């Protein structure tokens, strides 16, 4: 029988939602600064069959939303990250060595080594794990520290041992050895907008997207980029507005 348990900790700012269905566990965790409140606990036990049916109906209405919420949470805006060893298993919190206010933006693991991964965020944050996410350590990349910029690393992607990182202000990092050494690739100042996403597609190849809707592809480690669309989304919208006026 399914069991729904809501717990509120009066001396903590963490509120957790637990849902269990047979052998599957879901847990969604939220953080709030509101005053402590107490939420009643619902269980599957009942003194009569009518109460049991009512309890089951309530659970059926709620368990789908709870399960979807738990599945959607992968990165937290607090110094915590959730991890799971297998699908539908219970999630656990992993404490991260980052400063308060850092926003985590992307995560990727090396395909050839699922224990080796990187976590990106604001304030030039790059964390690295080599034990499947159990522990994370700050990673320093000298090629990204040459200038007095506080980079916001937006996206990371791997294909084999080749990896890419893009950020704001405009910065592109490339590795061919699973992240042991990151090389900074120069970018043209004529690229429209800020880079928000990159996808490794093959040997020395990647696709990159800017916040203006421009899409570029490279096949030579990022030294040359070719436009994949004739014009950016922003340019198209501006042109349509002018035509309408």
HELIX and SHEET records of a PDB file:
HELIX    1   1 UNK A   49  UNK A   72  1                                  24    
HELIX    2   2 UNK A  142  UNK A  144  5                                   3    
HELIX    3   3 UNK A  233  UNK A  244  1                                  12    
SHEET    1   A 3 UNK A   3  UNK A   8  0                                        
SHEET    2   A 3 UNK A  14  UNK A  21 -1                                        
SHEET    3   A 3 UNK A  24  UNK A  31 -1                                        
SHEET    1   B 2 UNK A  80  UNK A  83  0                                        
SHEET    2   B 2 UNK A  92  UNK A  95 -1                                        
SHEET    1   C 4 UNK A 104  UNK A 110  0                                        
SHEET    2   C 4 UNK A 113  UNK A 121 -1                                        
SHEET    3   C 4 UNK A 125  UNK A 129 -1                                        
SHEET    4   C 4 UNK A 137  UNK A 138 -1                                        
SHEET    1   D 4 UNK A 152  UNK A 159  0                                        
SHEET    2   D 4 UNK A 162  UNK A 168 -1                                        
SHEET    3   D 4 UNK A 171  UNK A 175 -1                                        
SHEET    4   D 4 UNK A 183  UNK A 184 -1                                        
SHEET    1   E 4 UNK A 195  UNK A 202  0                                        
SHEET    2   E 4 UNK A 205  UNK A 210 -1                                        
SHEET    3   E 4 UNK A 215  UNK A 218 -1                                        
SHEET    4   E 4 UNK A 226  UNK A 227 -1                                        
END                                                                             
